[in-house]
Amino acid sequence: MKKRPTMGRKVVDAAVKAFSLLASLLGIFFLGWILLEVGRRGLGALSVDFFTQLPAPPGVAGGGLSSAIFGTLLITVVATLIGVPIGVLAGVYLAEFGKHNRMGASVRFAVNTLMGVPSILIGLFVYTILVLPLGHFSGWAGAVALAIIMLPVVARTTEDMLGLVPDSLRESGLAIGAPRWRVTLGVVFKAARSGLVTGVLLSVARVSGETAPLLFTALSSPYWPTSLSGPTSNLTVTIFNYAMSPYKDWQQAAWGASLLIMACVLALNILARVAFKEKKQ
């Protein structure tokens, strides 16, 4: 058998490796640049007043973003409570029951399509079905918009993570007489818990920086959010308003809010990976 020359394949392999390394270094460079720039500009805005005081009127020095911080947490928690359970159930159906039927294919197509829908269109949709009929902006509408954005991310991640679980684990649970739902919750979920938590965190990170949906739904407010039934203060819309203002202290506060969002998302991802890291046997 005639040997094929290996020089060409070695050259292609080296070129692909070099290109991959270059692309990785380029991505790391821009990520580090963003982190350093946001940290440099936003660190000076962080203080005790930043976390405890309400926003000051335009042109008045001082104040903070306590209402926006609490409003963001409130809207995100409600959106998570709405979007994550529905997304997990959709992912379970796609991975366990809808692999080879038309209903599963339709749900999968809908989820994939929803992942590509621009967030501003989701904001307009929720504005049409909730804000216009009620006649006012509300934090509930903002939470629903963010939940819709979170849903496809959770569903696809759940399907992918459950699909990585070996079928032998499912067969072992069914062989000892356990019902299908108990095998899914007690065996399959336990084996894929790290990936499921990562999917939830990815969905939270996906919506943590969204501004357009909240502009059409929750809007903003300078007051402390006592409920979600009216315009609710949040960090992303506050960053938008402050960054576009002519006041230097507001622009500085916008950088501080950006740094806070970036740090929280980074901390959540690191803590989740540490807490749910699978033990090596």
KOLBA-651667 format. One line per 3 residues: for each residue x, y, z of N, C-alpha, C. Coordinates in pm, whole numbers. Layout:
BEGIN
X:Y:Z:X:Y:Z:X:Y:Z; ... .
END
This chain:
BEGIN
84:-120:0:0:0:0:88:125:0; 60:215:-92:140:334:-106:111:433:7; 216:482:71:199:576:180:165:715:126 .
71:776:191:31:912:154:126:1011:221; 160:1118:152:250:1218:213:181:1286:331; 257:1307:435:202:1366:558:234:1514:572 .
318:1567:485:359:1706:498:240:1802:488; 153:1777:388:38:1866:370:-55:1866:490; -80:1744:546:-169:1737:661:-106:1804:783 .
24:1791:799:90:1856:911:84:2008:899; 98:2057:778:90:2202:757:-50:2253:788; -152:2181:740:-291:2221:768:-320:2215:917 .
-272:2108:985:-293:2094:1129:-227:2208:1205; -105:2243:1167:-35:2354:1235:-105:2487:1210; -155:2506:1087:-224:2631:1055:-353:2645:1134 .
-429:2535:1145:-554:2538:1221:-527:2565:1369; -424:2499:1424:-389:2522:1564:-347:2667:1588; -268:2721:1497:-223:2859:1512:-340:2956:1502 .
-432:2930:1407:-549:3017:1393:-638:3009:1517; -657:2889:1572:-739:2873:1692:-677:2945:1811; -546:2931:1825:-477:3000:1934:-488:3151:1920 .
-472:3200:1798:-481:3343:1774:-621:3396:1805; -724:3320:1763:-861:3361:1791:-889:3362:1941; -838:3262:2012:-857:3257:2157:-789:3375:2226 .
-666:3402:2187:-593:3514:2246:-661:3647:2214; -718:3658:2095:-787:3781:2058:-911:3801:2145; -988:3693:2165:-1105:3703:2251:-1069:3736:2395 .
-964:3673:2447:-919:3701:2583:-871:3844:2596; -803:3894:2492:-754:4031:2494:-869:4132:2506; -971:4116:2423:-1083:4210:2427:-1163:4195:2557 .
-1175:4072:2607:-1244:4054:2735:-1167:4124:2847; -1035:4105:2850:-956:4172:2952:-961:4323:2938; -961:4371:2815:-970:4515:2792:-1100:4571:2847 .
-1211:4501:2819:-1341:4546:2869:-1343:4546:3022; -1292:4438:3083:-1290:4430:3228:-1207:4542:3290; -1090:4566:3234:-1004:4671:3288:-1064:4810:3269 .
-1123:4834:3153:-1179:4967:3126:-1299:4995:3216; -1390:4897:3227:-1506:4917:3313:-1463:4928:3459; -1367:4847:3500:-1318:4855:3637:-1251:4988:3666 .
-1171:5038:3572:-1100:5164:3592:-1196:5281:3603; -1299:5282:3518:-1392:5394:3517:-1500:5383:3625; -1536:5260:3662:-1648:5244:3754:-1610:5229:3900 .
-1485:5197:3928:-1445:5172:4066:-1459:5298:4152; -1433:5415:4094:-1443:5538:4170:-1584:5575:4210; -1686:5517:4143:-1825:5549:4177:-1878:5466:4292 .
-1813:5355:4324:-1862:5266:4428:-1829:5323:4566; -1931:5338:4647:-1917:5389:4782:-2036:5341:4863; -2038:5378:4990:-2151:5340:5075:-2279:5407:5025 .
-2271:5534:4987:-2389:5604:4936:-2440:5542:4807; -2351:5489:4726:-2391:5427:4599:-2489:5312:4624; -2469:5238:4732:-2553:5121:4762:-2668:5152:4857 .
-2668:5268:4921:-2768:5294:5025:-2858:5413:4996; -2818:5504:4907:-2894:5626:4883:-2977:5615:4755; -3087:5690:4753:-3169:5701:4633:-3103:5796:4534 .
-3140:5788:4406:-3080:5879:4306:-3108:6025:4340; -3007:6108:4321:-3022:6251:4344:-3088:6317:4223; -3156:6431:4242:-3215:6503:4128:-3108:6548:4031 .
-3146:6577:3907:-3047:6622:3807:-2975:6748:3853; -2843:6746:3841:-2762:6860:3878:-2724:6869:4024; -2777:6777:4106:-2748:6775:4249:-2646:6666:4276 .
-2539:6702:4345:-2433:6605:4373:-2479:6505:4478; -2415:6388:4479:-2447:6285:4577:-2552:6190:4526; -2608:6114:4617:-2709:6015:4582:-2647:5881:4546 .
-2731:5785:4523:-2685:5651:4488:-2785:5580:4401; -2769:5451:4389:-2856:5370:4302:-2916:5253:4378; -2948:5273:4504:-3003:5162:4584:-3135:5113:4528 .
-3220:5204:4482:-3349:5163:4428:-3332:5083:4300; -3237:5123:4214:-3214:5049:4089:-3156:4911:4117; -3068:4901:4216:-3009:4771:4251:-3117:4676:4301 .
-3200:4724:4393:-3306:4638:4447:-3409:4604:4340; -3443:4701:4256:-3540:4674:4149:-3489:4571:4050; -3360:4577:4017:-3302:4477:3927:-3308:4338:3989 .
-3271:4328:4117:-3278:4198:4186:-3421:4145:4187; -3516:4233:4214:-3656:4191:4223:-3706:4141:4089; -3682:4217:3983:-3729:4177:3850:-3661:4049:3804 .
-3530:4037:3831:-3457:3917:3788:-3505:3793:3862; -3530:3805:3991:-3579:3690:4069:-3715:3645:4018; -3805:3741:3995:-3939:3705:3945:-3929:3643:3805 .
-3844:3699:3719:-3826:3643:3586:-3769:3501:3593; -3677:3477:3686:-3621:3343:3703:-3727:3245:3750; -3811:3287:3843:-3917:3200:3892:-4019:3167:3784 .
-4034:3255:3687:-4129:3231:3577:-4064:3149:3466; -3946:3191:3422:-3886:3134:3303:-3814:3003:3324; -3746:2985:3439:-3666:2865:3459:-3751:2738:3469 .
-3857:2733:3550:-3937:2609:3554:-3995:2570:3419; -4046:2668:3345:-4102:2637:3213:-3993:2590:3119; -3876:2655:3123:-3766:2614:3038:-3715:2476:3071 .
-3705:2443:3201:-3660:2310:3241:-3759:2203:3196; -3887:2228:3214:-3989:2131:3171:-3984:2111:3019; -3965:2221:2945:-3954:2208:2799:-3830:2127:2761 .
-3719:2152:2830:-3598:2076:2802:-3612:1929:2836; -3681:1898:2947:-3705:1759:2984:-3790:1689:2878; -3891:1758:2830:-3975:1697:2726:-3894:1670:2599 .
-3811:1767:2559:-3733:1749:2437:-3631:1637:2451; -3572:1622:2571:-3466:1523:2589:-3520:1384:2619; -3632:1376:2689:-3679:1247:2736:-3799:1191:2660 .
-3884:1277:2607:-4009:1229:2548:-4031:1273:2403; -3965:1380:2360:-3993:1433:2227:-3878:1422:2131; -3795:1319:2147:-3679:1306:2059:-3718:1274:1915 .
-3816:1189:1897:-3843:1136:1763:-3989:1151:1724; -4055:1258:1766:-4193:1280:1722:-4208:1422:1670; -4318:1446:1604:-4339:1575:1540:-4359:1687:1642 .
-4424:1654:1753:-4443:1755:1856:-4309:1803:1910; -4219:1710:1935:-4086:1748:1983:-4010:1832:1882; -4022:1795:1755:-3956:1872:1650:-4013:2014:1642 .
-4144:2027:1661:-4207:2159:1657:-4162:2244:1775; -4157:2184:1894:-4113:2258:2012:-3967:2298:1998; -3885:2209:1947:-3743:2239:1928:-3725:2353:1827 .
-3803:2351:1721:-3796:2459:1623:-3839:2592:1684; -3944:2589:1766:-3991:2711:1830:-3886:2766:1927; -3822:2677:2003:-3719:2720:2097:-3600:2780:2024 .
-3556:2715:1917:-3443:2767:1839:-3476:2902:1777; -3599:2917:1730:-3640:3045:1672:-3645:3154:1777; -3698:3119:1896:-3708:3218:2003:-3572:3265:2051 .
-3472:3178:2043:-3337:3218:2083:-3280:3326:1993; -3323:3328:1868:-3271:3426:1773:-3353:3552:1761; -3465:3561:1833:-3549:3680:1825:-3481:3794:1900 .
-3466:3911:1840:-3405:4025:1911:-3485:4061:2036; -3414:4099:2138:-3480:4126:2266:-3576:4245:2258; -3548:4338:2168:-3636:4453:2156:-3774:4412:2104 .
-3777:4308:2019:-3906:4259:1971:-3985:4192:2083; -3915:4122:2170:-3983:4064:2286:-4038:4174:2376; -3961:4282:2392:-4011:4395:2470:-4135:4456:2408 .
-4135:4471:2276:-4253:4524:2207:-4372:4431:2221; -4347:4299:2215:-4455:4202:2230:-4519:4212:2367; -4437:4215:2472:-4491:4226:2608:-4557:4362:2629 .
-4502:4465:2567:-4565:4597:2573:-4706:4593:2515; -4724:4516:2408:-4854:4508:2342:-4955:4429:2424; -4910:4320:2487:-5006:4232:2556:-5025:4267:2703 .
-4932:4342:2762:-4945:4373:2905:-4951:4523:2934; -4858:4599:2877:-4851:4741:2912:-4969:4819:2854; -4997:4799:2726:-5108:4873:2664:-5244:4838:2726 .
-5278:4710:2745:-5408:4681:2807:-5421:4735:2949; -5312:4731:3028:-5318:4781:3165:-5307:4933:3173; -5249:4993:3070:-5241:5138:3066:-5122:5198:3138 .
-5027:5116:3183:-4909:5170:3251:-4796:5068:3248; -4674:5118:3265:-4558:5031:3273:-4556:4963:3410; -4488:4848:3416:-4483:4775:3544:-4363:4681:3546 .
-4321:4652:3668:-4214:4556:3686:-4255:4415:3647; -4384:4385:3662:-4433:4252:3620:-4414:4232:3470; -4444:4334:3393:-4423:4323:3248:-4275:4305:3216 .
-4187:4375:3288:-4044:4356:3267:-3999:4216:3302; -4052:4160:3411:-4016:4024:3450:-4063:3923:3346; -4182:3944:3290:-4232:3853:3187:-4145:3860:3063 .
-4104:3980:3024:-4017:3994:2907:-3884:3923:2928; -3824:3939:3045:-3697:3872:3073:-3717:3720:3082; -3830:3676:3134:-3857:3533:3143:-3867:3470:3004 .
-3927:3542:2910:-3936:3491:2773:-3797:3478:2711; -3708:3571:2743:-3571:3564:2692:-3496:3447:2756; -3521:3422:2884:-3452:3316:2956:-3499:3177:2912 .
-3625:3165:2877:-3686:3033:2852:-3611:2950:2750; -3582:3000:2628:-3514:2914:2530:-3373:2875:2572; -3303:2964:2644:-3168:2931:2689:-3172:2814:2786 .
-3265:2819:2881:-3278:2711:2979:-3323:2582:2911; -3418:2593:2818:-3470:2474:2751:-3361:2403:2670; -3285:2477:2591:-3182:2415:2509:-3069:2358:2594 .
-3030:2430:2699:-2924:2379:2787:-2969:2254:2859; -3094:2253:2905:-3146:2135:2973:-3150:2016:2879; -3195:2037:2756:-3198:1928:2659:-3058:1875:2632 .
-2963:1964:2613:-2826:1921:2582:-2764:1846:2700; -2783:1896:2822:-2723:1832:2938:-2787:1696:2968; -2918:1686:2954:-2983:1557:2976:-2947:1458:2867 .
-2922:1510:2746:-2883:1421:2637:-2745:1361:2657; -2661:1423:2740:-2528:1370:2767:-2528:1259:2871; -2638:1244:2943:-2647:1139:3045:-2660:1004:2975 .
-2578:905:3007:-2586:774:2940:-2722:707:2960; -2770:641:2856:-2898:569:2866:-2892:455:2966; -2772:407:2996:-2760:297:3092:-2809:337:3230 .
-2794:464:3267:-2845:510:3395:-2998:506:3398; -3059:548:3289:-3205:543:3282:-3254:398:3286; -3188:312:3211:-3228:172:3207:-3210:104:3342 .
-3106:143:3415:-3085:84:3547:-3196:122:3642; -3237:250:3638:-3347:294:3725:-3478:228:3689; -3506:217:3560:-3631:152:3517:-3629:2:3547 .
-3510:-58:3546:-3500:-203:3568:-3536:-242:3711; -3514:-151:3806:-3548:-184:3946:-3690:-145:3980; -3768:-103:3880:-3910:-76:3900:-3945:67:3930 .
-3850:160:3922:-3880:301:3949:-3958:360:3832; -4057:444:3860:-4132:507:3752:-4044:605:3675; -4088:638:3555:-4007:721:3466:-3980:858:3527 .
-4078:919:3593:-4059:1052:3648:-3958:1051:3763; -3958:942:3841:-3861:934:3951:-3719:911:3897; -3707:833:3791:-3576:813:3730:-3523:946:3675 .
-3612:1023:3613:-3569:1152:3557:-3524:1248:3666; -3603:1256:3774:-3569:1352:3881:-3456:1302:3969; -3455:1174:4002:-3360:1123:4098:-3228:1076:4040 .
-3228:1038:3913:-3107:983:3852:-3053:1078:3744; -3137:1109:3646:-3090:1188:3533:-3056:1331:3576; -3144:1391:3656:-3119:1528:3701:-2993:1535:3788 .
-2976:1434:3873:-2859:1435:3960:-2730:1424:3879; -2733:1344:3774:-2614:1329:3691:-2584:1454:3610; -2686:1533:3579:-2668:1651:3494:-2682:1782:3570 .
-2674:1777:3703:-2703:1897:3782:-2607:2011:3753; -2480:1981:3731:-2383:2088:3703:-2420:2162:3575; -2456:2088:3472:-2495:2151:3347:-2625:2228:3359 .
-2720:2177:3438:-2847:2245:3456:-2828:2378:3529; -2745:2377:3633:-2718:2501:3705:-2646:2600:3615; -2554:2551:3535:-2484:2638:3441:-2581:2700:3342 .
-2679:2622:3296:-2779:2676:3205:-2862:2785:3268; -2900:2767:3394:-2976:2870:3464:-2893:2997:3478; -2766:2981:3512:-2679:3098:3527:-2656:3168:3393 .
-2645:3089:3288:-2632:3150:3155:-2755:3232:3119; -2871:3181:3156:-2993:3257:3128:-3000:3385:3211; -2956:3378:3337:-2952:3499:3420:-2853:3599:3363 .
-2736:3549:3320:-2638:3638:3259:-2690:3696:3128; -2771:3618:3057:-2827:3664:2930:-2918:3785:2949; -2994:3787:3058:-3091:3895:3077:-3039:4006:3168 .
-2926:3984:3235:-2880:4083:3332:-2843:4215:3268; -2803:4213:3142:-2765:4336:3075:-2866:4386:2973; -2985:4329:2973:-3086:4369:2875:-3147:4505:2913 .
-3152:4594:2815:-3209:4727:2837:-3336:4747:2756; -3335:4708:2630:-3448:4735:2540:-3580:4678:2592; -3586:4550:2638:-3714:4500:2687:-3768:4578:2806 .
-3678:4624:2895:-3722:4698:3013:-3764:4840:2978; -3709:4896:2872:-3752:5028:2828:-3899:5028:2787; -3945:4916:2731:-4083:4906:2685:-4178:4848:2792 .
-4125:4801:2902:-4209:4730:2999:-4200:4789:3139; -4084:4780:3202:-4068:4829:3339:-4034:4976:3344; -3975:5029:3235:-3929:5166:3228:-3831:5192:3343 .
-3853:5293:3424:-3766:5320:3538:-3837:5414:3633; -3777:5432:3749:-3835:5520:3851:-3726:5559:3948; -3727:5683:3997:-3625:5723:4095:-3660:5681:4237 .
-3777:5621:4257:-3825:5589:4390:-3796:5443:4426; -3803:5415:4553:-3780:5279:4602:-3893:5189:4556; -3864:5074:4494:-3971:4986:4443:-4039:4909:4556 .
-4158:4948:4590:-4235:4877:4693:-4317:4763:4635; -4340:4764:4504:-4410:4656:4435:-4372:4661:4289; -4421:4563:4214:-4394:4556:4070:-4513:4601:3987 .
-4609:4665:4050:-4731:4703:3979:-4718:4834:3902; -4605:4904:3918:-4584:5030:3848:-4445:5034:3788; -4407:5148:3728:-4270:5161:3676:-4167:5128:3785 .
-4072:5044:3752:-3977:4991:3850:-3836:5028:3811; -3764:5082:3905:-3625:5120:3881:-3539:4996:3857; -3444:5006:3766:-3353:4895:3736:-3221:4952:3685 .
-3117:4872:3694:-2983:4921:3664:-2961:4949:3515; -3012:4862:3429:-2981:4877:3286:-3042:5003:3227; -3168:5030:3258:-3230:5154:3207:-3166:5276:3274 .
-3128:5262:3401:-3059:5372:3470:-2924:5400:3403; -2851:5294:3366:-2724:5313:3295:-2747:5387:3164; -2851:5348:3092:-2883:5414:2965:-2912:5562:2986 .
-2996:5594:3084:-3033:5733:3109:-2914:5814:3161; -2836:5756:3252:-2725:5830:3309:-2611:5849:3209; -2584:5747:3128:-2475:5759:3031:-2505:5863:2924 .
-2633:5884:2892:-2670:5982:2791:-2689:6122:2848; -2678:6137:2979:-2700:6268:3042:-2575:6354:3030; -2588:6486:3046:-2470:6575:3040:-2401:6591:3175 .
-2449:6523:3279:-2393:6541:3412:-2280:6441:3437; -2165:6491:3481:-2049:6406:3503:-2072:6304:3613; -2141:6344:3721:-2163:6249:3831:-2258:6137:3789 .
-2355:6167:3702:-2443:6062:3651:-2367:5967:3559; -2280:6019:3477:-2199:5933:3390:-2107:5844:3473; -2051:5898:3581:-1968:5817:3669:-2051:5707:3735 .
-2174:5740:3776:-2262:5640:3836:-2298:5531:3736; -2310:5568:3608:-2339:5468:3505:-2225:5368:3493; -2101:5416:3499:-1987:5324:3497:-1986:5236:3621 .
-2020:5292:3736:-2027:5210:3857:-2133:5102:3848; -2249:5135:3792:-2355:5034:3775:-2312:4927:3676; -2241:4966:3570:-2191:4867:3474:-2092:4772:3541 .
-2004:4827:3623:-1908:4744:3695:-1980:4648:3790; -2085:4695:3855:-2160:4610:3947:-2225:4493:3875; -2289:4519:3761:-2352:4411:3685:-2247:4310:3638 .
-2136:4360:3586:-2031:4272:3536:-1973:4187:3649; -1950:4247:3764:-1892:4173:3877:-1989:4067:3929; -2118:4099:3934:-2216:4002:3984:-2228:3881:3892 .
-2232:3906:3762:-2240:3794:3666:-2116:3706:3675; -1999:3769:3684:-1874:3693:3694:-1870:3613:3824; -1913:3673:3934:-1911:3604:4063:-2008:3486:4064 .
-2126:3503:4004:-2222:3394:3999:-2167:3274:3923; -2104:3299:3811:-2047:3190:3732:-1935:3119:3806; -1849:3194:3873:-1738:3133:3946:-1790:3051:4064 .
-1882:3108:4141:-1936:3038:4258:-2009:2910:4217; -2084:2917:4106:-2157:2798:4062:-2062:2687:4020; -1957:2723:3950:-1860:2621:3906:-1788:2560:4025 .
-1761:2640:4128:-1693:2587:4246:-1788:2501:4329; -1911:2548:4348:-2004:2478:4435:-2055:2349:4376; -2071:2344:4245:-2129:2227:4181:-2025:2149:4099 .
-1901:2169:4127:-1798:2094:4057:-1806:1947:4095; -1808:1864:3994:-1820:1721:4020:-1692:1667:4082; -1711:1587:4184:-1597:1528:4251:-1536:1416:4165 .
-1407:1421:4150:-1339:1317:4074:-1322:1193:4161; -1364:1081:4109:-1353:956:4182:-1211:902:4172 .
END
